[in-house]
């Protein structure tokens, strides 16, 4: 009942829609951090491969 009042704007607080959006953004942020870590590791690997003499 309390959440319904918040969603209707009758009571201050975070609406269900806002809460769902924050959860979605947190998941997206975590996914982007994982992808960034993978890309950093790949760039280190390929930079090391380029630095090898005679290959």
N, C-alpha and C positions, 0 to 999 in steps of 0.2 A: 504494500500500500504506500509506504514511504517513497519507494522508487518511482511509482506511478505519479506521485505528486511532484517529484523532481523532474520527471520527463515532461510533465505538463507545464512546468515553470512556476508552480505554486510554492515550491520549496527550494532553497538554494542547495546546490550540490552538483555532482557530475551526472549527466544524463546517461542513459543506457547506450545511446548512439556515440557519445563522446568516449565512453569506456571501451566500446568495441573498436573505435578508431585508434585509440591508444594501444590496445592489444595488437592490432594489425600492424601499426607502425613499429612497435617493439620487435615483432617477429621479422618484419622487413629489415630493420636495422641489424638484427643478429645475423640474418642471411647475408647482408652486404658486408658485414665485418668478416664473416667466414670467407666470402669470395675475395675480399681484399687481402686476407692472410695468404690464401692460395696463390694469388697473383704476385704477391711479394716474394714468396718462396720460389715461384717459377722464375721470376726475374733474377734472383740470386743464382739459381741453378744455371740459367742460360748465360748470365754474365761470366760465371766461372768457366763455362764451356768455351766461350769466346776468348778468354784470357789464356787458354792452354796453348803453349807453343808447339809448332810442328804438326798440327792436326788440321 
